[in-house]
Amino acid sequence: VVVIVRALYGLKTAGASWHAHLGDTLRSLGFTSSYADHDVWLRAAVDNDGKPYYEYVVVYVDDLLIVSYDHASIFAALGEKYVINPTSGRYLGTKVDTFTVAKDTSDEREAWYMTAEEYLKHALKIVEDKYPPQSKKTVDAPLLIGYHPEIDETPYLDDSEANYYQSLIGILMWVVELGRIDVAYAVGTLSRFSAMPRQGHLQGVLRIFSYLRDHRRSRLVLDPKVQDWSDFEITAYDWEAQYPDAKETLPPNMPEPRGKPIQTTFFVDAAHATDLATRRSVSGILLYCNSAPIRWYSKRQNTVEASAYGSEFVAMRIAVELVEALRYKLRMFGAPIDGPTTGFCDNQSVVLNSTIPSSTLKKKHNSIAYHKTREAIAAGYVNIVKEPTETNLADILTKPLSGPRTKFLSSHIMF
């Protein structure tokens, strides 16, 4: 009755058909799909100095991000099969460009950066057309200190306003994906009320947009600088008695590493019993490759912890799992890893219990987080050191902060 001659955009199987067709094209060019992410394609190459590296094509449906010293030839090869609309400097709503990082003239270096400024410009217009700014006063923090949306008792929004609230949350969640780490906690907190938002929740969302309006030009810089952590004392202990078989599991099918080794780092924090309705804590984790923040995590914990120690250990366990995933992905992308991942935590008890073999756990209900963290250290792919609370960058992902505190932490994460 019907003969299908081509896959049209919007049909049920169109996405799968397009993915398979593009995959065949990339394979014909010598690219291989990574097992860690099937939409990341890599091909062995050498740079202008004869040094080996990998070329990458990152696929998001029909948007392609090409990473190569010879990107023009890849564009040309793809152009023989498809109509290419090159948008240099734009990818999925973010602007991508180079930036000169320098504390002084002796430390100047080029780095890529991404910014959601253009996306925010259009998003703010949508908001301000309906809710014009009521004040010209600068908003210095995404949320007010002490704001707890879970105990908000203002009236519920009607269906129309609730749908509008949900659309604003969707916009903000994409803003966070585009690198606005400073609003990640605020957006994650208010997104929990999308099903039945109240008037107070809408005011909280509008405040986030006001903050973004006044801080629209922040950039996430992918700084390649390798940090020197030699000032932090890391004692090597013998873990043979506690974890005799501990070792990092290496992927058996990982490609040959090429390029410069990548330093991995993370900051971890937890705000104990932040949620006044459930008394659950919030975990905040920030992962770095060299000096580039590449993964941020802000989420309410699944369990109620009786102490700050317990909530910090839960956050540490989540951080170790994220580190394992990051190290696996880097290896499957063909990137060499520079030694263990260094973690910074501001809870002294967690640091001591994690790093000293003779330390015993007094709270048995934290045993899974306790052993997961210690085994990673025993295996040699994680180190944990004490970081003062004042400089723990993950603090921005766990609670509402004052304007000066928000500015201090965000200035050390973004530019």
C-alpha positions in Angstrom: 0.0 0.0 0.0 2.8 2.4 0.9 6.5 2.4 -0.2 8.7 4.5 2.0 11.4 6.1 -0.2 13.1 8.4 2.4 13.0 9.1 6.1 11.4 12.5 6.8 12.1 14.7 9.7 9.5 14.2 12.4 8.6 10.6 11.7 8.8 8.1 14.5 11.9 6.4 13.1 13.5 9.5 11.5 15.9 10.1 14.4 17.2 6.6 14.3 17.5 6.6 10.5 19.4 9.9 10.5 21.8 8.7 13.3 22.5 5.5 11.3 23.1 7.4 8.0 25.4 10.0 9.6 27.2 7.2 11.4 27.9 5.4 8.1 29.3 8.7 6.7 31.6 9.3 9.6 32.8 5.7 9.5 33.6 6.1 5.9 35.9 9.1 6.9 37.7 6.9 9.4 35.9 8.0 12.5 35.0 5.6 15.3 32.1 6.0 17.7 33.2 6.1 21.4 31.8 3.4 23.6 31.6 6.0 26.4 29.3 8.2 24.3 28.1 7.0 20.9 27.7 10.6 19.7 31.4 11.4 20.2 33.4 10.2 17.1 37.2 10.2 17.1 39.9 9.6 14.5 43.7 9.3 15.0 45.7 12.2 13.5 48.9 14.2 13.9 49.2 17.9 14.5 51.3 20.5 12.6 54.3 19.5 14.7 53.9 15.8 14.0 52.5 15.0 17.5 49.7 12.4 17.7 46.2 13.5 18.8 42.6 12.7 18.1 40.2 14.6 15.9 36.6 14.7 17.2 33.2 15.2 15.8 30.6 15.7 18.5 27.0 15.1 17.3 23.8 16.5 18.7 21.1 15.4 16.2 22.1 17.5 13.2 24.4 19.9 15.0 28.1 19.0 14.7 31.0 20.3 16.7 34.4 19.5 15.0 37.6 19.6 17.0 40.7 19.3 14.8 43.7 21.2 13.6 42.4 20.5 10.0 38.7 21.1 10.5 38.3 22.5 7.0 39.0 19.1 5.4 36.4 17.4 7.6 33.9 20.2 6.7 34.6 19.6 3.0 34.2 15.8 3.3 30.8 16.2 5.0 29.8 18.9 2.5 30.0 16.4 -0.3 27.1 14.5 1.3 25.1 17.1 3.1 24.2 20.8 2.9 26.4 22.3 5.6 25.4 25.5 7.3 28.6 26.5 9.1 28.0 28.6 12.2 31.5 29.3 13.4 31.5 30.3 17.1 27.9 29.0 17.8 26.9 25.6 19.2 23.6 24.7 20.8 22.8 28.3 21.9 26.2 29.1 23.2 29.0 31.2 21.8 32.4 29.5 21.6 35.6 31.5 21.1 39.1 32.0 22.4 40.1 34.0 25.4 43.5 35.2 26.7 43.8 34.1 30.3 46.4 36.1 32.3 47.1 37.0 35.9 50.2 38.8 34.7 52.2 39.0 31.4 54.3 36.0 32.4 51.2 33.8 32.7 49.3 34.6 29.5 47.8 31.7 27.6 45.0 31.1 25.1 41.9 29.2 26.2 38.5 28.4 24.7 35.5 29.8 26.4 31.7 29.4 26.2 29.1 31.9 27.1 25.3 31.9 27.2 25.1 35.7 26.8 23.3 35.6 23.4 20.9 32.9 24.6 20.1 34.9 27.7 19.5 38.0 25.7 16.5 36.3 24.0 15.4 34.5 27.2 15.3 37.7 29.2 13.2 39.4 26.5 10.6 36.6 26.9 10.5 37.2 30.6 10.6 41.0 30.6 7.8 41.3 28.0 5.5 39.7 30.6 7.1 40.8 33.8 9.0 44.1 33.3 11.7 44.7 35.9 10.2 46.5 39.0 13.5 47.9 40.1 16.8 49.0 38.6 18.7 47.9 41.7 21.3 45.2 41.0 20.5 41.7 42.1 23.7 40.3 43.6 22.6 36.7 44.3 20.3 34.2 42.5 18.3 33.6 45.8 17.9 35.4 49.0 19.8 34.0 52.0 17.5 31.8 54.0 15.0 31.3 51.2 13.2 27.9 51.6 10.8 27.3 48.8 9.7 24.0 50.3 7.8 25.8 53.1 6.3 28.5 50.8 2.6 28.8 51.5 1.6 31.4 48.9 -1.3 30.5 46.6 -0.8 28.0 43.8 -0.5 29.3 40.3 -3.3 28.8 37.8 -2.8 26.4 34.9 -1.7 29.1 32.5 0.9 30.6 35.0 2.0 27.1 35.9 2.8 26.3 32.3 4.7 29.5 32.0 6.7 28.7 35.2 7.6 25.3 33.7 8.8 27.0 30.5 11.0 29.3 32.5 12.5 26.4 34.4 13.3 24.7 31.1 15.1 27.8 29.9 17.1 28.1 33.1 18.0 24.4 33.1 19.5 24.9 29.6 21.3 28.0 30.9 22.9 25.9 33.6 23.9 23.3 30.9 25.6 26.1 29.0 27.9 26.9 31.9 26.1 29.2 34.4 27.3 27.2 37.4 26.4 30.2 39.7 22.7 29.5 39.3 22.8 25.7 39.3 21.6 25.4 42.9 18.8 27.9 42.6 17.5 26.4 39.4 17.7 22.8 40.7 15.9 23.8 43.9 13.0 25.6 42.2 12.7 23.0 39.5 11.4 20.6 42.2 8.1 22.5 42.3 7.3 22.4 38.6 4.3 20.2 39.1 2.5 22.6 41.5 4.3 25.9 41.6 3.2 28.7 43.9 3.4 32.4 43.5 6.4 32.6 45.7 8.2 30.1 43.5 7.5 32.2 40.4 9.0 35.2 42.2 12.1 33.1 43.0 12.4 32.2 39.3 12.0 35.9 38.3 14.7 36.8 40.7 17.1 34.3 39.0 16.4 36.0 35.7 17.1 39.4 37.3 20.4 38.1 38.6 21.3 36.8 35.1 20.3 40.1 33.6 22.8 41.9 35.8 25.5 39.2 35.3 24.9 38.3 31.7 28.4 38.4 30.5 30.0 35.7 32.6 32.1 33.2 30.7 33.1 29.6 31.4 36.7 29.4 30.4 38.2 26.1 29.5 41.6 26.9 30.9 44.2 24.2 30.0 46.6 25.2 32.8 47.7 22.4 35.1 47.5 23.3 38.7 50.4 22.7 41.2 49.0 20.8 44.2 52.4 20.0 45.7 51.7 22.3 48.7 49.1 19.8 49.9 50.6 17.0 51.9 49.3 13.6 50.7 50.6 10.7 52.8 50.9 7.3 51.1 49.7 4.6 53.3 49.7 0.8 53.0 46.1 -0.3 52.4 46.9 -4.0 51.8 45.3 -5.2 55.0 42.0 -3.3 54.4 41.6 -3.5 50.6 44.0 -6.1 49.3 42.4 -6.3 45.8 41.7 -2.6 45.3 42.7 -1.3 41.9 41.3 0.9 39.3 39.3 -0.9 36.6 40.7 0.0 33.2 38.4 -0.4 30.1 39.8 -3.3 28.0 38.7 -1.7 24.7 40.0 1.8 25.3 41.9 3.4 22.4 45.6 4.2 22.5 46.1 7.5 24.5 47.2 10.5 22.5 47.9 14.1 23.4 48.9 15.7 26.7 47.9 14.1 30.0 44.9 15.7 31.7 44.8 16.6 35.3 41.5 15.8 37.1 40.3 17.6 40.3 37.1 17.9 42.2 35.6 20.0 45.0 32.8 18.5 47.1 30.5 20.0 49.8 27.2 19.3 51.5 24.7 21.6 53.2 23.3 19.5 56.1 19.5 19.3 56.5 18.9 22.2 54.1 15.4 21.1 53.2 13.2 22.2 56.1 10.3 20.0 55.0 12.2 16.7 54.7 15.5 17.6 56.4 17.5 16.2 53.5 20.9 17.7 52.7 22.2 19.0 49.4 25.3 17.7 47.7 27.5 20.0 45.6 30.3 18.7 43.4 32.5 20.5 40.9 34.8 18.5 38.6 37.7 20.0 36.7 39.9 18.9 33.8 43.1 20.9 34.2 41.7 24.3 35.2 38.4 23.9 33.2 35.2 23.1 35.1 33.5 20.4 33.1 30.9 18.8 35.4 28.8 20.4 38.1 26.3 18.6 40.4 23.8 20.1 42.7 21.1 17.8 44.1 19.1 17.0 47.2 20.3 13.7 48.8 18.0 10.7 48.8 18.4 10.0 52.5 18.1 12.0 55.7 21.4 12.2 57.5 21.6 12.8 61.3 24.8 14.9 61.1 26.9 17.0 58.8 29.5 14.2 58.8 27.0 11.8 57.3 25.8 14.2 54.6 29.4 15.1 53.7 30.3 11.4 53.3 27.3 10.8 51.1 28.4 13.7 48.9 31.9 12.3 48.8 30.6 8.9 47.7 28.7 10.6 44.9 31.8 12.6 43.9 33.9 9.4 43.7 31.3 7.8 41.4 31.4 10.9 39.2 35.2 10.7 39.1 35.1 7.1 38.0 32.7 8.0 35.2 34.9 11.0 34.2 38.1 8.9 34.1 36.4 6.2 32.1 35.1 8.7 29.6 38.5 10.4 29.2 40.2 7.0 28.5 37.5 6.0 26.0 38.0 9.4 24.3 41.7 8.5 24.0 42.9 11.1 26.5 45.7 10.2 28.9 45.1 10.9 32.6 47.7 12.6 34.8 47.8 10.5 37.9 45.1 10.3 40.6 42.2 12.7 40.8 42.7 15.2 43.7 39.6 15.9 45.7 39.1 18.9 48.1 36.7 18.6 51.0 36.1 21.0 53.9 35.0 18.4 56.5 38.1 17.3 58.5 36.4 14.1 59.9 35.6 12.9 56.4 39.1 13.6 55.2 40.7 11.7 58.1 38.3 8.8 57.9 38.8 8.5 54.2 42.6 8.8 54.0 44.0 7.0 57.1 43.7 3.2 57.1 43.5 2.9 60.9 40.5 5.2 61.1 37.3 3.4 62.2 33.8 4.2 61.3 31.5 4.9 64.3 28.3 5.4 62.3 27.7 2.1 60.6 24.9 3.4 58.4 27.5 5.4 56.5 29.5 2.3 55.7 28.8 2.2 52.0 30.0 5.8 51.4 32.9 5.1 53.8 34.2 2.0 52.0 33.5 3.3 48.5 35.7 6.4 49.2 38.5 4.5 51.0 38.7 1.8 48.3 39.1 4.4 45.6 42.0 5.9 47.6 43.5 2.5 48.2 43.2 1.8 44.5 45.3 4.9 43.9 43.0 6.8 41.6 41.7 9.3 44.1 43.4 11.6 46.7 41.5 13.7 49.2 42.8 16.7 51.0 41.4 19.3 53.4 40.2 22.6 51.9 39.0 25.5 54.0 35.3 26.2 53.8 36.0 29.8 52.7 37.6 28.6 49.5 35.6 25.4 48.8 34.2 26.2 45.3 31.5 23.6 45.7 29.8 25.7 48.3 28.1 27.7 45.6 26.2 24.5 44.6 24.7 23.7 48.0 22.8 26.7 49.4 21.7 30.3 48.9 24.7 32.6 49.5 25.1 36.3 50.0 26.1 38.6 47.1 29.7 39.0 48.1 30.1 35.3 48.7 28.4 34.5 45.4 30.7 36.9 43.6 33.9 35.6 45.3 33.2 31.9 44.4 31.8 32.5 40.9 34.8 34.7 40.1 37.1 31.7 40.8 35.0 29.4 38.6 34.0 31.8 35.7 35.3 35.0 34.2 
